[in-house]
Amino acid sequence: MSFKVAASDFDGTLFRGEKISDEDLNAIKKWRAAGNKFGIVTGRAFVMLEHHLKSFGLDVDFFACCNGAAIYDGDGKIIFETELPKNFLVDVMKDPCAKSTFHFAFEAADEVLCVVVNENSWVMREKNRWNFPLQIIDAAQVQTIPKKINQLALDFPSPEDAQIATDKLNEKFGDKIFAQKNTHSVDIVPAGINKGSAVENLLRIMNWTDAKIFVVGDESNDLPMIKKFGGYTVATAKDFVKREASQIFYSVGTMLNNFRDD
């Protein structure tokens, strides 16, 4: 029996205006009720996502977090993860391109560990609102973090600063890692990992290789999966994303309703 798999970015795509709309929630329920799969592919760590979904009563079939560096099934069990070397984490903290970051967020499968540099850090704002597992550490503890770090996230004063840091990190460490700008953040994962590879790894692990794939996103870190799968975007996306998308939909719900077979 054939079925469809829809993979949506979270921030700016499904989560807009600080909420998931009733239209999108209803469309997701109908999509899954028709025998299809729906999940989230996000730059967020899993622990920074699950509280949001619970608050909106949204059940999904998978989570690809940290831009694909950690993948979970619908029950939140990790089924794939990669690791950034601890010595690399220290090297980035010392690098001049990171001097204006507001934080160094070390994202593990079940927790975020954070060296806070500036009180304007968005991780701290998220923690205060959503109360996800966050451990504040100092720089000296990074080398001995006892967990696999899937992604290192930096936070800059502006998107322009983030792009400069992204370019410099890829130029210096590109044989080991992939840095990508996500608005004013920079997300760093092992080389070869991105949202496109996340969907590929998910399909392989879940044995969904015969499914029809529908991906949707709105930012630069969504481009790998949009380009790989001929994906879609939403009306509020950046213009450079719209130019790469196969079609522009008003919302995730609109896309799902368009492709769902009842």
C-alpha positions in Angstrom: 0.0 0.0 0.0 1.4 3.4 -1.0 1.4 6.3 1.3 2.8 9.8 1.5 5.4 11.4 3.9 5.2 15.1 4.6 8.2 16.7 6.4 7.7 20.3 7.6 10.1 22.8 9.1 8.9 24.2 12.4 9.8 27.9 13.0 8.4 30.2 10.4 6.7 27.4 8.5 4.4 25.5 10.8 4.9 27.6 13.9 4.0 31.1 12.8 2.9 34.1 14.9 3.8 32.1 18.1 1.2 29.4 17.3 0.3 26.4 15.2 -3.0 27.4 13.5 -6.2 25.3 13.9 -6.2 25.0 10.1 -2.8 23.4 10.1 -3.6 21.1 13.1 -6.8 19.9 11.4 -5.0 19.3 8.1 -2.3 17.3 9.8 -4.9 15.1 11.5 -6.7 14.4 8.3 -3.4 13.7 6.5 -2.4 11.1 9.1 -6.0 9.7 9.2 -5.7 9.0 5.5 -2.7 6.7 6.2 0.1 9.1 5.6 3.0 10.2 7.7 3.8 13.6 9.0 6.8 14.9 11.0 9.0 17.9 11.8 12.4 18.6 10.3 13.9 21.4 12.4 17.1 23.1 13.5 15.8 22.9 17.1 17.0 20.3 19.6 14.3 17.8 20.4 13.8 19.1 24.0 13.2 22.5 22.6 10.4 21.2 20.3 8.4 18.6 22.3 6.9 21.1 24.7 5.6 23.2 21.9 3.9 20.3 20.2 2.4 19.1 23.5 1.0 22.5 24.2 -0.8 22.5 20.8 -1.9 18.8 21.1 0.0 17.8 18.0 1.0 14.2 17.4 3.6 13.4 14.7 5.2 10.3 13.2 8.9 11.5 13.4 11.2 14.3 14.4 14.4 15.2 12.6 16.1 17.7 14.9 19.3 19.6 14.9 19.1 19.9 11.1 19.2 16.1 10.8 21.9 15.4 13.3 19.4 13.6 15.5 16.3 11.7 14.3 13.5 10.4 16.6 10.4 8.2 16.0 6.9 9.4 16.9 7.4 8.3 20.5 10.5 10.4 20.9 12.9 7.4 20.8 16.2 8.4 19.0 16.8 6.3 15.9 19.8 8.2 14.4 22.4 10.6 15.7 25.8 12.1 14.8 28.4 13.7 17.1 30.6 16.8 17.0 34.1 16.2 18.4 34.7 17.9 21.8 37.9 19.4 20.6 36.1 21.0 17.7 33.6 22.6 20.1 36.5 24.2 22.0 38.1 25.4 18.8 34.9 27.2 17.8 34.6 28.9 21.1 38.1 30.3 20.7 37.7 31.3 17.1 37.5 35.1 16.4 34.4 34.6 14.2 32.4 33.6 17.3 33.3 36.6 19.4 29.9 38.3 19.1 27.7 35.3 19.7 25.2 35.6 22.6 25.6 31.9 23.5 27.2 28.5 22.7 24.3 26.0 22.8 25.5 22.4 22.9 22.5 20.3 21.8 22.4 16.7 22.9 19.6 14.0 22.4 17.9 14.8 25.7 19.3 18.1 26.9 20.8 21.4 25.9 24.0 22.6 27.7 24.7 26.3 27.2 27.5 28.7 27.8 25.7 32.0 28.0 27.7 35.0 26.8 25.0 37.7 26.8 21.6 38.0 28.5 20.0 38.6 25.1 20.4 34.9 24.2 17.3 33.5 22.7 18.0 30.1 24.4 17.4 31.8 27.7 14.2 33.4 26.5 13.0 30.0 25.3 14.0 28.4 28.6 12.1 30.9 30.6 8.9 30.4 28.6 8.9 26.7 27.8 11.0 25.3 30.7 12.9 22.7 28.6 15.9 20.7 30.0 18.8 23.2 30.0 22.0 23.1 31.9 24.1 26.3 32.2 27.8 25.4 32.1 31.0 27.4 31.9 33.6 27.2 29.1 36.0 25.1 31.1 33.4 22.2 31.2 32.9 21.9 27.5 35.8 19.5 26.9 34.4 17.0 29.4 30.7 17.1 28.5 29.6 13.4 29.0 27.1 13.3 26.2 27.2 13.3 22.4 26.7 16.8 21.1 24.6 16.6 17.9 24.7 20.3 17.1 26.4 23.5 18.3 24.2 26.6 17.9 25.5 30.2 18.0 23.3 33.3 18.2 24.3 36.6 16.7 23.1 40.2 16.9 21.9 40.2 13.2 21.5 37.9 10.2 24.4 39.7 8.6 26.7 38.8 11.5 25.4 35.2 11.3 26.2 34.9 7.6 29.7 36.2 8.1 30.3 33.7 10.9 28.8 30.9 8.7 31.1 31.6 5.8 34.2 31.8 8.0 33.4 28.6 9.9 32.8 26.7 6.7 36.0 28.0 5.2 38.1 27.0 8.2 36.4 23.8 9.3 34.4 22.7 6.3 36.2 19.3 6.0 34.7 18.4 9.4 31.5 20.3 9.8 28.7 22.1 8.0 27.6 25.5 9.3 24.4 27.1 8.1 22.7 30.4 8.8 19.2 30.2 10.3 18.0 33.8 10.6 20.4 35.3 13.2 21.6 31.9 14.4 24.4 29.6 13.1 23.7 25.9 13.4 26.8 23.6 13.2 26.5 19.9 12.5 29.0 17.2 11.2 29.9 17.4 7.5 27.3 15.7 5.3 24.4 16.4 7.6 21.6 18.7 6.6 17.8 18.6 6.3 18.0 16.9 2.9 20.1 14.1 4.3 17.8 14.0 7.3 14.8 13.0 5.2 16.9 10.5 3.3 18.1 8.9 6.5 14.6 8.8 7.9 13.2 7.1 4.8 15.9 4.5 4.9 15.7 3.8 8.7 11.9 3.6 8.6 11.8 1.6 5.4 9.6 4.3 3.7 11.6 4.3 0.5 8.6 3.8 -1.7 6.6 6.7 -0.2 5.9 10.0 -2.0 7.7 12.8 -0.3 6.5 16.3 0.4 8.8 18.8 2.2 8.1 22.4 3.1 10.3 25.1 4.7 10.9 28.8 4.7 14.6 29.5 5.5 18.1 28.9 4.2 18.6 25.7 6.2 15.5 24.3 4.5 17.0 24.6 1.1 18.9 21.2 1.1 15.6 19.3 1.5 13.7 21.6 -0.8 16.2 21.2 -3.6 16.6 17.4 -3.1 12.9 16.6 -3.0 11.5 19.3 -5.2 9.9 20.8 -2.1 7.5 23.6 -1.3 7.4 26.8 0.8 4.9 29.1 2.5 3.7 32.5 1.6 5.7 34.1 4.4 9.0 32.6 3.3 12.1 34.5 2.3 12.2 35.4 -1.4 15.3 33.4 -2.1 13.5 30.3 -0.7 10.4 31.0 -2.9 12.7 31.0 -5.9 13.8 27.5 -5.2 10.4 26.0 -4.3 8.3 24.0 -6.7 5.2 25.8 -5.4 4.2 28.3 -2.8 1.3 27.5 -0.5 -0.4 29.8 2.0 0.4 27.4 4.8 1.4 23.8 5.7 -2.2 22.9 6.0 -3.0 24.2 2.5 -0.2 22.1 1.1 -1.4 18.9 2.9 -5.0 19.4 1.8 -3.8 19.9 -1.8 -1.9 16.6 -1.9 -4.1 14.4 0.4 -6.2 11.6 -1.1 -9.2 10.9 1.0 
